[in-house]
Amino acid sequence: MIASEGEIPIGGFKIFSYPRNDTPCILIRPAEQSYLAFSRICTHNSCPVAYNSVRGEFDCPCHGGIFSASDGSVLAGPPRRPLPRIRLQRRGGQIVATGVAET
């Protein structure tokens, strides 16, 4: 279980670990009924990305990598691979991580 539905405001986020405690991820809520989750580790040099809800992207402070917050794809910078997406399910008012999607 990552979060309860409604726990995160629209445009907000929550940091969590999945599938292990040493693999940081980020859950975002871009719209009323929409939740998305991705690895928080930049695919270029393993720096933690930050969510920019205004621009709808994840920014890497180390080398300027930019990823789409809608699908994790690379928008700019040195990364060549997208952020891994975390599969989610809703179960009884809870948001649950169920796996890592293949890229």
Phi and psi restraints in degrees (range 20) as a CNS / XPLOR table:
assign (resid 1 and name C) (resid 2 and name N)
       (resid 2 and name CA) (resid 2 and name C) 1.0 -98.9 20.0 2
assign (resid 2 and name N) (resid 2 and name CA)
       (resid 2 and name C) (resid 3 and name N) 1.0 -46.2 20.0 2
assign (resid 2 and name C) (resid 3 and name N)
       (resid 3 and name CA) (resid 3 and name C) 1.0 -160.0 20.0 2
assign (resid 3 and name N) (resid 3 and name CA)
       (resid 3 and name C) (resid 4 and name N) 1.0 164.1 20.0 2
assign (resid 3 and name C) (resid 4 and name N)
       (resid 4 and name CA) (resid 4 and name C) 1.0 -90.1 20.0 2
assign (resid 4 and name N) (resid 4 and name CA)
       (resid 4 and name C) (resid 5 and name N) 1.0 145.3 20.0 2
assign (resid 4 and name C) (resid 5 and name N)
       (resid 5 and name CA) (resid 5 and name C) 1.0 -57.6 20.0 2
assign (resid 5 and name N) (resid 5 and name CA)
       (resid 5 and name C) (resid 6 and name N) 1.0 135.5 20.0 2
assign (resid 5 and name C) (resid 6 and name N)
       (resid 6 and name CA) (resid 6 and name C) 1.0 87.1 20.0 2
assign (resid 6 and name N) (resid 6 and name CA)
       (resid 6 and name C) (resid 7 and name N) 1.0 -10.6 20.0 2
assign (resid 6 and name C) (resid 7 and name N)
       (resid 7 and name CA) (resid 7 and name C) 1.0 -65.6 20.0 2
assign (resid 7 and name N) (resid 7 and name CA)
       (resid 7 and name C) (resid 8 and name N) 1.0 -34.9 20.0 2
assign (resid 7 and name C) (resid 8 and name N)
       (resid 8 and name CA) (resid 8 and name C) 1.0 -101.8 20.0 2
assign (resid 8 and name N) (resid 8 and name CA)
       (resid 8 and name C) (resid 9 and name N) 1.0 128.8 20.0 2
assign (resid 8 and name C) (resid 9 and name N)
       (resid 9 and name CA) (resid 9 and name C) 1.0 -68.9 20.0 2
assign (resid 9 and name N) (resid 9 and name CA)
       (resid 9 and name C) (resid 10 and name N) 1.0 157.7 20.0 2
assign (resid 9 and name C) (resid 10 and name N)
       (resid 10 and name CA) (resid 10 and name C) 1.0 -58.9 20.0 2
assign (resid 10 and name N) (resid 10 and name CA)
       (resid 10 and name C) (resid 11 and name N) 1.0 130.5 20.0 2
assign (resid 10 and name C) (resid 11 and name N)
       (resid 11 and name CA) (resid 11 and name C) 1.0 88.3 20.0 2
assign (resid 11 and name N) (resid 11 and name CA)
       (resid 11 and name C) (resid 12 and name N) 1.0 -3.7 20.0 2
assign (resid 11 and name C) (resid 12 and name N)
       (resid 12 and name CA) (resid 12 and name C) 1.0 -95.4 20.0 2
assign (resid 12 and name N) (resid 12 and name CA)
       (resid 12 and name C) (resid 13 and name N) 1.0 -178.8 20.0 2
assign (resid 12 and name C) (resid 13 and name N)
       (resid 13 and name CA) (resid 13 and name C) 1.0 -151.3 20.0 2
assign (resid 13 and name N) (resid 13 and name CA)
       (resid 13 and name C) (resid 14 and name N) 1.0 167.7 20.0 2
assign (resid 13 and name C) (resid 14 and name N)
       (resid 14 and name CA) (resid 14 and name C) 1.0 -144.8 20.0 2
assign (resid 14 and name N) (resid 14 and name CA)
       (resid 14 and name C) (resid 15 and name N) 1.0 133.9 20.0 2
assign (resid 14 and name C) (resid 15 and name N)
       (resid 15 and name CA) (resid 15 and name C) 1.0 -88.1 20.0 2
assign (resid 15 and name N) (resid 15 and name CA)
       (resid 15 and name C) (resid 16 and name N) 1.0 137.1 20.0 2
assign (resid 15 and name C) (resid 16 and name N)
       (resid 16 and name CA) (resid 16 and name C) 1.0 -148.0 20.0 2
assign (resid 16 and name N) (resid 16 and name CA)
       (resid 16 and name C) (resid 17 and name N) 1.0 171.6 20.0 2
assign (resid 16 and name C) (resid 17 and name N)
       (resid 17 and name CA) (resid 17 and name C) 1.0 -114.1 20.0 2
assign (resid 17 and name N) (resid 17 and name CA)
       (resid 17 and name C) (resid 18 and name N) 1.0 137.0 20.0 2
assign (resid 17 and name C) (resid 18 and name N)
       (resid 18 and name CA) (resid 18 and name C) 1.0 -165.8 20.0 2
assign (resid 18 and name N) (resid 18 and name CA)
       (resid 18 and name C) (resid 19 and name N) 1.0 137.5 20.0 2
assign (resid 18 and name C) (resid 19 and name N)
       (resid 19 and name CA) (resid 19 and name C) 1.0 -85.0 20.0 2
assign (resid 19 and name N) (resid 19 and name CA)
       (resid 19 and name C) (resid 20 and name N) 1.0 -8.3 20.0 2
assign (resid 19 and name C) (resid 20 and name N)
       (resid 20 and name CA) (resid 20 and name C) 1.0 -119.9 20.0 2
assign (resid 20 and name N) (resid 20 and name CA)
       (resid 20 and name C) (resid 21 and name N) 1.0 167.9 20.0 2
assign (resid 20 and name C) (resid 21 and name N)
       (resid 21 and name CA) (resid 21 and name C) 1.0 -66.0 20.0 2
assign (resid 21 and name N) (resid 21 and name CA)
       (resid 21 and name C) (resid 22 and name N) 1.0 -20.3 20.0 2
assign (resid 21 and name C) (resid 22 and name N)
       (resid 22 and name CA) (resid 22 and name C) 1.0 -100.0 20.0 2
assign (resid 22 and name N) (resid 22 and name CA)
       (resid 22 and name C) (resid 23 and name N) 1.0 16.8 20.0 2
assign (resid 22 and name C) (resid 23 and name N)
       (resid 23 and name CA) (resid 23 and name C) 1.0 -122.1 20.0 2
assign (resid 23 and name N) (resid 23 and name CA)
       (resid 23 and name C) (resid 24 and name N) 1.0 89.8 20.0 2
assign (resid 23 and name C) (resid 24 and name N)
       (resid 24 and name CA) (resid 24 and name C) 1.0 -69.5 20.0 2
assign (resid 24 and name N) (resid 24 and name CA)
       (resid 24 and name C) (resid 25 and name N) 1.0 139.9 20.0 2
assign (resid 24 and name C) (resid 25 and name N)
       (resid 25 and name CA) (resid 25 and name C) 1.0 -133.5 20.0 2
assign (resid 25 and name N) (resid 25 and name CA)
       (resid 25 and name C) (resid 26 and name N) 1.0 171.3 20.0 2
assign (resid 25 and name C) (resid 26 and name N)
       (resid 26 and name CA) (resid 26 and name C) 1.0 -136.4 20.0 2
assign (resid 26 and name N) (resid 26 and name CA)
       (resid 26 and name C) (resid 27 and name N) 1.0 130.2 20.0 2
assign (resid 26 and name C) (resid 27 and name N)
       (resid 27 and name CA) (resid 27 and name C) 1.0 -103.1 20.0 2
assign (resid 27 and name N) (resid 27 and name CA)
       (resid 27 and name C) (resid 28 and name N) 1.0 128.3 20.0 2
assign (resid 27 and name C) (resid 28 and name N)
       (resid 28 and name CA) (resid 28 and name C) 1.0 -120.9 20.0 2
assign (resid 28 and name N) (resid 28 and name CA)
       (resid 28 and name C) (resid 29 and name N) 1.0 156.5 20.0 2
assign (resid 28 and name C) (resid 29 and name N)
       (resid 29 and name CA) (resid 29 and name C) 1.0 -126.4 20.0 2
assign (resid 29 and name N) (resid 29 and name CA)
       (resid 29 and name C) (resid 30 and name N) 1.0 86.8 20.0 2
assign (resid 29 and name C) (resid 30 and name N)
       (resid 30 and name CA) (resid 30 and name C) 1.0 -74.9 20.0 2
assign (resid 30 and name N) (resid 30 and name CA)
       (resid 30 and name C) (resid 31 and name N) 1.0 -20.6 20.0 2
assign (resid 30 and name C) (resid 31 and name N)
       (resid 31 and name CA) (resid 31 and name C) 1.0 -149.3 20.0 2
assign (resid 31 and name N) (resid 31 and name CA)
       (resid 31 and name C) (resid 32 and name N) 1.0 171.2 20.0 2
assign (resid 31 and name C) (resid 32 and name N)
       (resid 32 and name CA) (resid 32 and name C) 1.0 -46.7 20.0 2
assign (resid 32 and name N) (resid 32 and name CA)
       (resid 32 and name C) (resid 33 and name N) 1.0 -52.7 20.0 2
assign (resid 32 and name C) (resid 33 and name N)
       (resid 33 and name CA) (resid 33 and name C) 1.0 -108.0 20.0 2
assign (resid 33 and name N) (resid 33 and name CA)
       (resid 33 and name C) (resid 34 and name N) 1.0 19.3 20.0 2
assign (resid 33 and name C) (resid 34 and name N)
       (resid 34 and name CA) (resid 34 and name C) 1.0 -117.0 20.0 2
assign (resid 34 and name N) (resid 34 and name CA)
       (resid 34 and name C) (resid 35 and name N) 1.0 126.9 20.0 2
assign (resid 34 and name C) (resid 35 and name N)
       (resid 35 and name CA) (resid 35 and name C) 1.0 -129.8 20.0 2
assign (resid 35 and name N) (resid 35 and name CA)
       (resid 35 and name C) (resid 36 and name N) 1.0 135.1 20.0 2
assign (resid 35 and name C) (resid 36 and name N)
       (resid 36 and name CA) (resid 36 and name C) 1.0 -134.2 20.0 2
assign (resid 36 and name N) (resid 36 and name CA)
       (resid 36 and name C) (resid 37 and name N) 1.0 150.7 20.0 2
assign (resid 36 and name C) (resid 37 and name N)
       (resid 37 and name CA) (resid 37 and name C) 1.0 -140.4 20.0 2
assign (resid 37 and name N) (resid 37 and name CA)
       (resid 37 and name C) (resid 38 and name N) 1.0 144.6 20.0 2
assign (resid 37 and name C) (resid 38 and name N)
       (resid 38 and name CA) (resid 38 and name C) 1.0 -142.8 20.0 2
assign (resid 38 and name N) (resid 38 and name CA)
       (resid 38 and name C) (resid 39 and name N) 1.0 160.1 20.0 2
assign (resid 38 and name C) (resid 39 and name N)
       (resid 39 and name CA) (resid 39 and name C) 1.0 -60.6 20.0 2
assign (resid 39 and name N) (resid 39 and name CA)
       (resid 39 and name C) (resid 40 and name N) 1.0 145.7 20.0 2
assign (resid 39 and name C) (resid 40 and name N)
       (resid 40 and name CA) (resid 40 and name C) 1.0 -94.8 20.0 2
assign (resid 40 and name N) (resid 40 and name CA)
       (resid 40 and name C) (resid 41 and name N) 1.0 2.2 20.0 2
assign (resid 40 and name C) (resid 41 and name N)
       (resid 41 and name CA) (resid 41 and name C) 1.0 -97.4 20.0 2
assign (resid 41 and name N) (resid 41 and name CA)
       (resid 41 and name C) (resid 42 and name N) 1.0 120.2 20.0 2
assign (resid 41 and name C) (resid 42 and name N)
       (resid 42 and name CA) (resid 42 and name C) 1.0 -58.6 20.0 2
assign (resid 42 and name N) (resid 42 and name CA)
       (resid 42 and name C) (resid 43 and name N) 1.0 136.5 20.0 2
assign (resid 42 and name C) (resid 43 and name N)
       (resid 43 and name CA) (resid 43 and name C) 1.0 -77.9 20.0 2
assign (resid 43 and name N) (resid 43 and name CA)
       (resid 43 and name C) (resid 44 and name N) 1.0 -2.8 20.0 2
assign (resid 43 and name C) (resid 44 and name N)
       (resid 44 and name CA) (resid 44 and name C) 1.0 -87.9 20.0 2
assign (resid 44 and name N) (resid 44 and name CA)
       (resid 44 and name C) (resid 45 and name N) 1.0 -56.9 20.0 2
assign (resid 44 and name C) (resid 45 and name N)
       (resid 45 and name CA) (resid 45 and name C) 1.0 -139.6 20.0 2
assign (resid 45 and name N) (resid 45 and name CA)
       (resid 45 and name C) (resid 46 and name N) 1.0 21.2 20.0 2
assign (resid 45 and name C) (resid 46 and name N)
       (resid 46 and name CA) (resid 46 and name C) 1.0 65.5 20.0 2
assign (resid 46 and name N) (resid 46 and name CA)
       (resid 46 and name C) (resid 47 and name N) 1.0 23.9 20.0 2
assign (resid 46 and name C) (resid 47 and name N)
       (resid 47 and name CA) (resid 47 and name C) 1.0 -82.6 20.0 2
assign (resid 47 and name N) (resid 47 and name CA)
       (resid 47 and name C) (resid 48 and name N) 1.0 150.1 20.0 2
assign (resid 47 and name C) (resid 48 and name N)
       (resid 48 and name CA) (resid 48 and name C) 1.0 -75.0 20.0 2
assign (resid 48 and name N) (resid 48 and name CA)
       (resid 48 and name C) (resid 49 and name N) 1.0 130.5 20.0 2
assign (resid 48 and name C) (resid 49 and name N)
       (resid 49 and name CA) (resid 49 and name C) 1.0 -84.5 20.0 2
assign (resid 49 and name N) (resid 49 and name CA)
       (resid 49 and name C) (resid 50 and name N) 1.0 158.2 20.0 2
assign (resid 49 and name C) (resid 50 and name N)
       (resid 50 and name CA) (resid 50 and name C) 1.0 -118.1 20.0 2
assign (resid 50 and name N) (resid 50 and name CA)
       (resid 50 and name C) (resid 51 and name N) 1.0 143.0 20.0 2
assign (resid 50 and name C) (resid 51 and name N)
       (resid 51 and name CA) (resid 51 and name C) 1.0 -84.7 20.0 2
assign (resid 51 and name N) (resid 51 and name CA)
       (resid 51 and name C) (resid 52 and name N) 1.0 129.3 20.0 2
assign (resid 51 and name C) (resid 52 and name N)
       (resid 52 and name CA) (resid 52 and name C) 1.0 -114.6 20.0 2
assign (resid 52 and name N) (resid 52 and name CA)
       (resid 52 and name C) (resid 53 and name N) 1.0 97.6 20.0 2
assign (resid 52 and name C) (resid 53 and name N)
       (resid 53 and name CA) (resid 53 and name C) 1.0 -69.6 20.0 2
assign (resid 53 and name N) (resid 53 and name CA)
       (resid 53 and name C) (resid 54 and name N) 1.0 -27.6 20.0 2
assign (resid 53 and name C) (resid 54 and name N)
       (resid 54 and name CA) (resid 54 and name C) 1.0 -66.1 20.0 2
assign (resid 54 and name N) (resid 54 and name CA)
       (resid 54 and name C) (resid 55 and name N) 1.0 -42.8 20.0 2
assign (resid 54 and name C) (resid 55 and name N)
       (resid 55 and name CA) (resid 55 and name C) 1.0 -94.4 20.0 2
assign (resid 55 and name N) (resid 55 and name CA)
       (resid 55 and name C) (resid 56 and name N) 1.0 -7.9 20.0 2
assign (resid 55 and name C) (resid 56 and name N)
       (resid 56 and name CA) (resid 56 and name C) 1.0 65.3 20.0 2
assign (resid 56 and name N) (resid 56 and name CA)
       (resid 56 and name C) (resid 57 and name N) 1.0 46.8 20.0 2
assign (resid 56 and name C) (resid 57 and name N)
       (resid 57 and name CA) (resid 57 and name C) 1.0 -150.4 20.0 2
assign (resid 57 and name N) (resid 57 and name CA)
       (resid 57 and name C) (resid 58 and name N) 1.0 166.4 20.0 2
assign (resid 57 and name C) (resid 58 and name N)
       (resid 58 and name CA) (resid 58 and name C) 1.0 -108.0 20.0 2
assign (resid 58 and name N) (resid 58 and name CA)
       (resid 58 and name C) (resid 59 and name N) 1.0 130.5 20.0 2
assign (resid 58 and name C) (resid 59 and name N)
       (resid 59 and name CA) (resid 59 and name C) 1.0 -111.9 20.0 2
assign (resid 59 and name N) (resid 59 and name CA)
       (resid 59 and name C) (resid 60 and name N) 1.0 134.7 20.0 2
assign (resid 59 and name C) (resid 60 and name N)
       (resid 60 and name CA) (resid 60 and name C) 1.0 -99.8 20.0 2
assign (resid 60 and name N) (resid 60 and name CA)
       (resid 60 and name C) (resid 61 and name N) 1.0 120.6 20.0 2
assign (resid 60 and name C) (resid 61 and name N)
       (resid 61 and name CA) (resid 61 and name C) 1.0 -75.2 20.0 2
assign (resid 61 and name N) (resid 61 and name CA)
       (resid 61 and name C) (resid 62 and name N) 1.0 -15.2 20.0 2
assign (resid 61 and name C) (resid 62 and name N)
       (resid 62 and name CA) (resid 62 and name C) 1.0 -75.2 20.0 2
assign (resid 62 and name N) (resid 62 and name CA)
       (resid 62 and name C) (resid 63 and name N) 1.0 -48.2 20.0 2
assign (resid 62 and name C) (resid 63 and name N)
       (resid 63 and name CA) (resid 63 and name C) 1.0 -135.0 20.0 2
assign (resid 63 and name N) (resid 63 and name CA)
       (resid 63 and name C) (resid 64 and name N) 1.0 14.5 20.0 2
assign (resid 63 and name C) (resid 64 and name N)
       (resid 64 and name CA) (resid 64 and name C) 1.0 81.8 20.0 2
assign (resid 64 and name N) (resid 64 and name CA)
       (resid 64 and name C) (resid 65 and name N) 1.0 17.0 20.0 2
assign (resid 64 and name C) (resid 65 and name N)
       (resid 65 and name CA) (resid 65 and name C) 1.0 -67.0 20.0 2
assign (resid 65 and name N) (resid 65 and name CA)
       (resid 65 and name C) (resid 66 and name N) 1.0 143.5 20.0 2
assign (resid 65 and name C) (resid 66 and name N)
       (resid 66 and name CA) (resid 66 and name C) 1.0 -132.5 20.0 2
assign (resid 66 and name N) (resid 66 and name CA)
       (resid 66 and name C) (resid 67 and name N) 1.0 132.3 20.0 2
assign (resid 66 and name C) (resid 67 and name N)
       (resid 67 and name CA) (resid 67 and name C) 1.0 -123.0 20.0 2
assign (resid 67 and name N) (resid 67 and name CA)
       (resid 67 and name C) (resid 68 and name N) 1.0 146.8 20.0 2
assign (resid 67 and name C) (resid 68 and name N)
       (resid 68 and name CA) (resid 68 and name C) 1.0 -69.7 20.0 2
assign (resid 68 and name N) (resid 68 and name CA)
       (resid 68 and name C) (resid 69 and name N) 1.0 134.9 20.0 2
assign (resid 68 and name C) (resid 69 and name N)
       (resid 69 and name CA) (resid 69 and name C) 1.0 -81.5 20.0 2
assign (resid 69 and name N) (resid 69 and name CA)
       (resid 69 and name C) (resid 70 and name N) 1.0 -6.9 20.0 2
assign (resid 69 and name C) (resid 70 and name N)
       (resid 70 and name CA) (resid 70 and name C) 1.0 -89.3 20.0 2
assign (resid 70 and name N) (resid 70 and name CA)
       (resid 70 and name C) (resid 71 and name N) 1.0 -29.9 20.0 2
assign (resid 70 and name C) (resid 71 and name N)
       (resid 71 and name CA) (resid 71 and name C) 1.0 -142.8 20.0 2
assign (resid 71 and name N) (resid 71 and name CA)
       (resid 71 and name C) (resid 72 and name N) 1.0 -0.5 20.0 2
assign (resid 71 and name C) (resid 72 and name N)
       (resid 72 and name CA) (resid 72 and name C) 1.0 82.0 20.0 2
assign (resid 72 and name N) (resid 72 and name CA)
       (resid 72 and name C) (resid 73 and name N) 1.0 1.7 20.0 2
assign (resid 72 and name C) (resid 73 and name N)
       (resid 73 and name CA) (resid 73 and name C) 1.0 -67.5 20.0 2
assign (resid 73 and name N) (resid 73 and name CA)
       (resid 73 and name C) (resid 74 and name N) 1.0 155.4 20.0 2
assign (resid 73 and name C) (resid 74 and name N)
       (resid 74 and name CA) (resid 74 and name C) 1.0 -76.5 20.0 2
assign (resid 74 and name N) (resid 74 and name CA)
       (resid 74 and name C) (resid 75 and name N) 1.0 127.9 20.0 2
assign (resid 74 and name C) (resid 75 and name N)
       (resid 75 and name CA) (resid 75 and name C) 1.0 -103.8 20.0 2
assign (resid 75 and name N) (resid 75 and name CA)
       (resid 75 and name C) (resid 76 and name N) 1.0 -30.2 20.0 2
assign (resid 75 and name C) (resid 76 and name N)
       (resid 76 and name CA) (resid 76 and name C) 1.0 -165.7 20.0 2
assign (resid 76 and name N) (resid 76 and name CA)
       (resid 76 and name C) (resid 77 and name N) 1.0 163.0 20.0 2
assign (resid 76 and name C) (resid 77 and name N)
       (resid 77 and name CA) (resid 77 and name C) 1.0 92.4 20.0 2
assign (resid 77 and name N) (resid 77 and name CA)
       (resid 77 and name C) (resid 78 and name N) 1.0 -170.9 20.0 2
assign (resid 77 and name C) (resid 78 and name N)
       (resid 78 and name CA) (resid 78 and name C) 1.0 -75.4 20.0 2
assign (resid 78 and name N) (resid 78 and name CA)
       (resid 78 and name C) (resid 79 and name N) 1.0 -20.2 20.0 2
assign (resid 78 and name C) (resid 79 and name N)
       (resid 79 and name CA) (resid 79 and name C) 1.0 -60.7 20.0 2
assign (resid 79 and name N) (resid 79 and name CA)
       (resid 79 and name C) (resid 80 and name N) 1.0 142.1 20.0 2
assign (resid 79 and name C) (resid 80 and name N)
       (resid 80 and name CA) (resid 80 and name C) 1.0 -108.9 20.0 2
assign (resid 80 and name N) (resid 80 and name CA)
       (resid 80 and name C) (resid 81 and name N) 1.0 -17.8 20.0 2
assign (resid 80 and name C) (resid 81 and name N)
       (resid 81 and name CA) (resid 81 and name C) 1.0 -114.2 20.0 2
assign (resid 81 and name N) (resid 81 and name CA)
       (resid 81 and name C) (resid 82 and name N) 1.0 146.9 20.0 2
assign (resid 81 and name C) (resid 82 and name N)
       (resid 82 and name CA) (resid 82 and name C) 1.0 -70.5 20.0 2
assign (resid 82 and name N) (resid 82 and name CA)
       (resid 82 and name C) (resid 83 and name N) 1.0 164.6 20.0 2
assign (resid 82 and name C) (resid 83 and name N)
       (resid 83 and name CA) (resid 83 and name C) 1.0 -70.5 20.0 2
assign (resid 83 and name N) (resid 83 and name CA)
       (resid 83 and name C) (resid 84 and name N) 1.0 134.7 20.0 2
assign (resid 83 and name C) (resid 84 and name N)
       (resid 84 and name CA) (resid 84 and name C) 1.0 -63.1 20.0 2
assign (resid 84 and name N) (resid 84 and name CA)
       (resid 84 and name C) (resid 85 and name N) 1.0 134.8 20.0 2
assign (resid 84 and name C) (resid 85 and name N)
       (resid 85 and name CA) (resid 85 and name C) 1.0 -92.2 20.0 2
assign (resid 85 and name N) (resid 85 and name CA)
       (resid 85 and name C) (resid 86 and name N) 1.0 138.8 20.0 2
assign (resid 85 and name C) (resid 86 and name N)
       (resid 86 and name CA) (resid 86 and name C) 1.0 -95.1 20.0 2
assign (resid 86 and name N) (resid 86 and name CA)
       (resid 86 and name C) (resid 87 and name N) 1.0 125.3 20.0 2
assign (resid 86 and name C) (resid 87 and name N)
       (resid 87 and name CA) (resid 87 and name C) 1.0 -73.1 20.0 2
assign (resid 87 and name N) (resid 87 and name CA)
       (resid 87 and name C) (resid 88 and name N) 1.0 139.5 20.0 2
assign (resid 87 and name C) (resid 88 and name N)
       (resid 88 and name CA) (resid 88 and name C) 1.0 -124.5 20.0 2
assign (resid 88 and name N) (resid 88 and name CA)
       (resid 88 and name C) (resid 89 and name N) 1.0 153.2 20.0 2
assign (resid 88 and name C) (resid 89 and name N)
       (resid 89 and name CA) (resid 89 and name C) 1.0 -136.7 20.0 2
assign (resid 89 and name N) (resid 89 and name CA)
       (resid 89 and name C) (resid 90 and name N) 1.0 153.4 20.0 2
assign (resid 89 and name C) (resid 90 and name N)
       (resid 90 and name CA) (resid 90 and name C) 1.0 -103.2 20.0 2
assign (resid 90 and name N) (resid 90 and name CA)
       (resid 90 and name C) (resid 91 and name N) 1.0 128.1 20.0 2
assign (resid 90 and name C) (resid 91 and name N)
       (resid 91 and name CA) (resid 91 and name C) 1.0 -134.4 20.0 2
assign (resid 91 and name N) (resid 91 and name CA)
       (resid 91 and name C) (resid 92 and name N) 1.0 106.6 20.0 2
assign (resid 91 and name C) (resid 92 and name N)
       (resid 92 and name CA) (resid 92 and name C) 1.0 54.5 20.0 2
assign (resid 92 and name N) (resid 92 and name CA)
       (resid 92 and name C) (resid 93 and name N) 1.0 44.6 20.0 2
assign (resid 92 and name C) (resid 93 and name N)
       (resid 93 and name CA) (resid 93 and name C) 1.0 84.3 20.0 2
assign (resid 93 and name N) (resid 93 and name CA)
       (resid 93 and name C) (resid 94 and name N) 1.0 5.8 20.0 2
assign (resid 93 and name C) (resid 94 and name N)
       (resid 94 and name CA) (resid 94 and name C) 1.0 -114.0 20.0 2
assign (resid 94 and name N) (resid 94 and name CA)
       (resid 94 and name C) (resid 95 and name N) 1.0 147.6 20.0 2
assign (resid 94 and name C) (resid 95 and name N)
       (resid 95 and name CA) (resid 95 and name C) 1.0 -99.0 20.0 2
assign (resid 95 and name N) (resid 95 and name CA)
       (resid 95 and name C) (resid 96 and name N) 1.0 123.4 20.0 2
assign (resid 95 and name C) (resid 96 and name N)
       (resid 96 and name CA) (resid 96 and name C) 1.0 -123.3 20.0 2
assign (resid 96 and name N) (resid 96 and name CA)
       (resid 96 and name C) (resid 97 and name N) 1.0 134.1 20.0 2
assign (resid 96 and name C) (resid 97 and name N)
       (resid 97 and name CA) (resid 97 and name C) 1.0 -80.0 20.0 2
assign (resid 97 and name N) (resid 97 and name CA)
       (resid 97 and name C) (resid 98 and name N) 1.0 134.7 20.0 2
assign (resid 97 and name C) (resid 98 and name N)
       (resid 98 and name CA) (resid 98 and name C) 1.0 -123.5 20.0 2
assign (resid 98 and name N) (resid 98 and name CA)
       (resid 98 and name C) (resid 99 and name N) 1.0 -0.9 20.0 2
assign (resid 98 and name C) (resid 99 and name N)
       (resid 99 and name CA) (resid 99 and name C) 1.0 157.6 20.0 2
assign (resid 99 and name N) (resid 99 and name CA)
       (resid 99 and name C) (resid 100 and name N) 1.0 177.2 20.0 2
assign (resid 99 and name C) (resid 100 and name N)
       (resid 100 and name CA) (resid 100 and name C) 1.0 -111.1 20.0 2
assign (resid 100 and name N) (resid 100 and name CA)
       (resid 100 and name C) (resid 101 and name N) 1.0 125.6 20.0 2
assign (resid 100 and name C) (resid 101 and name N)
       (resid 101 and name CA) (resid 101 and name C) 1.0 -71.9 20.0 2
assign (resid 101 and name N) (resid 101 and name CA)
       (resid 101 and name C) (resid 102 and name N) 1.0 143.6 20.0 2
assign (resid 101 and name C) (resid 102 and name N)
       (resid 102 and name CA) (resid 102 and name C) 1.0 -69.9 20.0 2
assign (resid 102 and name N) (resid 102 and name CA)
       (resid 102 and name C) (resid 103 and name N) 1.0 139.4 20.0 2
